[in-house]
Amino acid sequence: MANFDIQNVKKMFPSVSAKNIDKYYKFVLDALKEFGIDDTDMILVALATIRAESEGFAPISECV
């Protein structure tokens, strides 16, 4: 399994406030684990989606 510790994730998001990653990354991992999809591929998909959708590593409104 790849190393997805918080320091490596911060390297993947160099323009993002480290504060946001510190605050929200655990929630991402916990949610993936809760649904049993916390393998390497799914973690990478989640991180790629976060980067593509908001890049700020913070919750955004999905607007109905």
C-alpha positions in Angstrom: 0.0 0.0 0.0 1.2 3.5 -0.8 2.1 5.9 1.9 -0.7 8.4 2.2 0.5 10.1 5.4 -0.4 13.7 5.8 3.0 15.0 4.8 2.9 13.2 1.4 -0.6 14.4 0.8 0.6 18.0 1.5 3.2 17.5 -1.3 0.4 16.5 -3.7 -1.4 19.8 -2.9 1.4 22.4 -2.9 -0.8 25.4 -3.3 -3.3 24.4 -0.6 -3.2 25.7 2.9 -1.6 23.0 5.2 -4.3 24.0 7.7 -7.1 22.7 5.5 -5.3 19.4 4.9 -4.6 19.0 8.6 -8.3 19.7 9.3 -10.1 17.6 6.6 -7.8 14.8 5.5 -8.7 12.6 8.4 -12.4 12.9 7.5 -11.6 11.8 3.9 -9.8 8.7 5.1 -12.4 7.9 7.7 -15.2 8.1 5.2 -13.4 5.8 2.7 -12.7 3.3 5.5 -16.3 3.4 6.7 -17.4 2.2 3.3 -14.6 -0.3 2.9 -13.0 1.5 0.0 -9.8 2.7 1.6 -7.4 0.8 -0.8 -4.7 2.6 -2.7 -6.7 3.1 -5.9 -9.7 4.6 -4.1 -7.6 6.9 -2.0 -5.9 8.2 -5.2 -9.3 8.7 -6.8 -10.6 10.6 -3.8 -7.5 12.8 -3.8 -7.7 13.4 -7.5 -11.3 14.3 -7.3 -10.7 16.8 -4.4 -7.9 18.4 -6.5 -10.0 18.6 -9.6 -13.2 19.8 -7.9 -12.0 22.3 -5.3 -8.2 22.0 -4.8 -8.7 24.0 -1.6 -9.1 20.8 0.3 -12.1 22.2 2.0 -15.8 21.4 1.7 -17.7 23.1 -1.0 -21.4 23.6 -1.7 -22.8 21.3 -4.4 -25.7 23.6 -5.0 -28.9 21.9 -6.0 
